[in-house]
Amino acid sequence: MGTGMKELPQSGLFAYLHVEDLAQIHISALEITKASGRYICYERVVSEFELVELIRKLYPERSVPSRYFILCTHTR
């Protein structure tokens, strides 16, 4: 993280966007003369639980830290 943060704030929510969509947004911002300011772009917001479950599904060979294991087993 470029800001020197050591860990993410613990909101429990994560916003994500596909990199190709982000590239198109950058192109549009350059091409549209009326575009100005800052934009918050995301495709979907997921909970920490949903994100951990997705990581487990996509990378079953990887271990998930125990903090997430405890979180996920208690929220089901």
N, C-alpha and C positions, 0 to 999 in steps of 0.2 A: 504494500500500500504506500503510495507516494507521499502521503501526508505525515508519515511517521507513526501512524496508529499501530499499536501492537495487536489489537483484536477488534472485532466488530462490535458495535453497540448491541446490546442484548434485547432487541425489540421482538425477536422471534419471527419476523417477517422479512422476506427477501423478494426483491423485484428483479426480473431478468428480461433480456431481450436477445434475440438471435443476432449474431454478428453481421449477417448480410442485411438485415433490416436496419441496423445501426449505420452501416455503410450507405445505404440508400437515404437515410435521414440526413447524413452529412452532405451528400450530393445535393439533395433538395434544398438544404439550408444555403448552399453556395449559389444555386441557380435561381432561387426565388428572391428577387430584389427586396421584397417587403419583409422578409424574414429578419428578425432581430431579437436580441435578448438571449435568454437561456431556455432550454426545453428539457423537461423530464420525460424520458421515453422508456416505456417498458411494455412487455407483452402480457405479463402475468405476475401477480404477487402470490407467493406461496408461503406457507407456514414452515417453521423450522422442521417440524415433524415430516411434512410432505417432501421437503428438500432432502432430508436424511434418507427417507424411503426411496427416493429417486436415485440417490447415490448408491445405495445398497443394491438396487435393481440393475443399474448400469455397470457397476463394478463389484460384482459379488466376491471377487478374489481379494479385494481390499478390506482392511479392517476399519471399522468406524470407532472413534474414541468412545470410551465407556460412558462419558457424560451424555452422549447422544443415545447410547443403548438404554440407559436408565430413563431418559426422557421419553423415548419411543415406547418402551414396554409399559410405562405408567399411564400413557395417554390413550391407549387402545381401549 
